[in-house]
Amino acid sequence: MKLPAFVGRPGVRARSTWAALFVVAAALAIGAAVLLLLLQRTLITSVADQAESRAFDVAGQVSEEGEVGLAKELVENTRATQLIQVVNAQDKVVAVSSPTAAGEPLTDTRPAVGQWVRDDVGRMPLLDDDSPYIIIARGTEFQGARYTVVVASSVETQRDTVTTVTTYLLIGFPLLLVLVGAATWMLVGRALRPVERIRSRVHGIGVGQLAERVPVPAAEDEIARLAVTMNEMLDRLQSGQETQRRFVADASHELRSPIASLMAALDVIVADESGESAPELHQVMQAETERMRRLVEDLLLLAKADDTGLQIQRTDVDLDDLVGVELRRLRTANGVAVEGVVPPVRVTGDAAKLSQVLRNLADNAVQAAHGKVRFTLAEEAGTATVTVEDDGDGIPAEERSRVFERFVRLDASRARGSGGSGLGLAIVREVVRGHGGTVEVSESPLGGARFVVRLPVAG
C-alpha cells in the first residue's frame, strides 16, 4: 500500500493532517457504530412489532371462531417471511400457514390468555433453513379451550441489510479518510504558504538589509497580523541599529575634540624648549581630561542601564537637602538669578544618582536661561515633585520627546561652546526610571522650558 505524500514529513502541515485524520476517523468510527446499532435495533423492532400485530389478529380470530376456516386464513394472509402455528392445549398443531411448520410446535412457551412472550432463536431445526427468527407466542381461548398462537418471523433480511450497510461503510471509510487527508494537506499548505514566504524573506534579511520588510497578505487574519508584527520587529531592529551607529559616531565625535586638544597641547609642550607654556597648557589638558572622564562615565552609566539596568543603592534620601546643594552651587558659580521653594521631602533611592539628576537638570537650565532659574520641590499624594524652570527660549513642542535621547542637542551644533555632550537628559530619564518615577518637559510660565520629575516618597 502506497502511503500518502505527507507521511514521514515533519512540520505543522503534516501534524495538522494527521490530527484531522485522527479526529475524522474517531468521529466516523463512533458514528458508524451508533448508526449500525440503531439500524439493527430499528429493523428488529419493526419485525417484532409486525409479528406481534399478526399474533394479535390470529388470536382474535381464534377466540371468536375457533378452528373454523383458520387454516385457510393463515395460508392466504401470512407473509412469506412469517410462519404461524396454532397449538391447542394438548400441544398439537391444529393450523399452520405453511406445510413447513406442520410438525412439532416451534416453541414450548405457553403464555396465559391475553398475554404474549417474545423469544429470539438463532436456528429453527424444524424449518428448512438456518435463518434466525423472532418468535411471538400469544395465549387465547375459544369456548373454554386454550390455544397458543405462535408467529415466527425471519430477521435474515434485516441482518443482511445491516451487513450491506457495514460493507459500504468499510469501503467508504478509508476513501473518506484519504479525501479528508488530501483536502487538509492542500488547505493547510495553502494557509501556510504566506508563512513560508515570511520565513524565507526573514531568512534572507541580513544585518545590512534591515530596511527590507516581509510581505503582508491581503486577508486580515492571524498570518497578516504575524507579518505586521514581523515588520514592526524589523522596524525596531533597524531603529536600534541606527541608534547604535549614531551612538558610536556621536561618542567618537565627542571624544575626538578633547583628544585633539590633548595632542595639540603635547605638541606645544614638546616644541616649547623654554617651558613657559607648560603651566597654561597643564590647565587646558586637565580640563580636557576631566571632560573625557565625565563623558566616559556617562557612557558607562547608559550602557549599564541598557544591559542590566541601573544598580540603585536604596536608602532614605532627604531630597530637599540635594536640591539645596544645587541651589547653593548655582548661586555661587553662575551669573543667573536662582529661585527655590524647598520644603522637606524624603524619598527612597540612590543619593548619588539623584544628585546627578538634579545637577544635569540644573546645568541644562543655566545653559538655556537668559537670567533666571527656578527650583520647586513639593509632595502630594505620596509623590515627590521636583520642577526645574528657566526663562530661556524653551523647547519646541515637536522636539520635546527628542531631548531625552542620547547625543541630542537642539542647536544641531557640535562645537565645544555649544554645551555638553547631549547625554545629560538621557541620564536623567534612565535614573528617574530606575527609581520608579517619571520625567517630562513642557513650557514654563517664565518663558523657557519646564522639567518635572516625579518620584515616589519614602514609605
C-alpha positions, 0 to 999 in steps of 0.5 A, a space after each residue: 500500500 502506497 502511503 500518502 505524500 505527507 507521511 514521514 514529513 515533519 512540520 505543522 502541515 503534516 501534524 495538522 493532517 494527521 490530527 484531522 485524520 485522527 479526529 475524522 476517523 474517531 468521529 466516523 468510527 463512533 458514528 458508524 457504530 451508533 448508526 449500525 446499532 440503531 439500524 439493527 435495533 430499528 429493523 428488529 423492532 419493526 419485525 417484532 412489532 409486525 409479528 406481534 400485530 399478526 399474533 394479535 389478529 390470529 388470536 382474535 380470530 381464534 377466540 371468536 371462531 375457533 378452528 373454523 376456516 383458520 387454516 385457510 386464513 393463515 395460508 392466504 394472509 401470512 407473509 412469506 417471511 412469517 410462519 404461524 402455528 396454532 397449538 391447542 392445549 394438548 400441544 398439537 398443531 391444529 393450523 399452520 400457514 405453511 406445510 413447513 411448520 406442520 410438525 412439532 410446535 416451534 416453541 414450548 412457551 405457553 403464555 396465559 390468555 391475553 398475554 404474549 412472550 417474545 423469544 429470539 432463536 438463532 436456528 429453527 431445526 424444524 424449518 428448512 433453513 438456518 435463518 434466525 427468527 423472532 418468535 411471538 407466542 400469544 395465549 387465547 381461548 375459544 369456548 373454554 379451550 386454550 390455544 397458543 398462537 405462535 408467529 415466527 418471523 425471519 430477521 435474515 433480511 434485516 441482518 443482511 441489510 445491516 451487513 450491506 450497510 457495514 460493507 459500504 461503510 468499510 469501503 467508504 471509510 478509508 476513501 473518506 479518510 484519504 479525501 479528508 487527508 488530501 483536502 487538509 494537506 492542500 488547505 493547510 499548505 495553502 494557509 501556510 504558504 504566506 508563512 513560508 514566504 515570511 520565513 524565507 524573506 526573514 531568512 534572507 534579511 541580513 544585518 545590512 538589509 534591515 530596511 527590507 520588510 516581509 510581505 503582508 497578505 491581503 486577508 486580515 487574519 492571524 498570518 497578516 497580523 504575524 507579518 505586521 508584527 514581523 515588520 514592526 520587529 524589523 522596524 525596531 531592529 533597524 531603529 536600534 541599529 541606527 541608534 547604535 551607529 549614531 551612538 558610536 559616531 556621536 561618542 567618537 565625535 565627542 571624544 575626538 575634540 578633547 583628544 585633539 586638544 590633548 595632542 595639540 597641547 603635547 605638541 606645544 609642550 614638546 616644541 616649547 624648549 623654554 617651558 613657559 607654556 607648560 603651566 597654561 597648557 597643564 590647565 587646558 589638558 586637565 580640563 580636557 581630561 576631566 571632560 573625557 572622564 565625565 563623558 566616559 562615565 556617562 557612557 558607562 552609566 547608559 550602557 549599564 542601564 541598557 544591559 542590566 539596568 541601573 544598580 540603585 543603592 536604596 536608602 532614605 534620601 532627604 531630597 530637599 537637602 540635594 536640591 539645596 546643594 544645587 541651589 547653593 552651587 548655582 548661586 555661587 558659580 553662575 551669573 543667573 538669578 536662582 529661585 527655590 521653594 524647598 520644603 522637606 521631602 524624603 524619598 527612597 533611592 540612590 543619593 548619588 544618582 539623584 544628585 546627578 539628576 538634579 545637577 544635569 537638570 540644573 546645568 541644562 537650565 543655566 545653559 538655556 536661561 537668559 537670567 533666571 532659574 527656578 527650583 520647586 520641590 513639593 509632595 502630594 499624594 505620596 509623590 515627590 515633585 521636583 520642577 526645574 524652570 528657566 526663562 530661556 527660549 524653551 523647547 519646541 513642542 515637536 522636539 520635546 520627546 527628542 531631548 531625552 535621547 542620547 547625543 541630542 542637542 537642539 542647536 544641531 551644533 557640535 562645537 565645544 561652546 555649544 554645551 555638553 555632550 547631549 547625554 545629560 537628559 538621557 541620564 536623567 530619564 534612565 535614573 528617574 526610571 530606575 527609581 520608579 518615577 517619571 520625567 517630562 518637559 513642557 513650557 514654563 510660565 517664565 518663558 523657557 522650558 519646564 522639567 518635572 520629575 516625579 518620584 515616589 516618597 519614602 514609605 
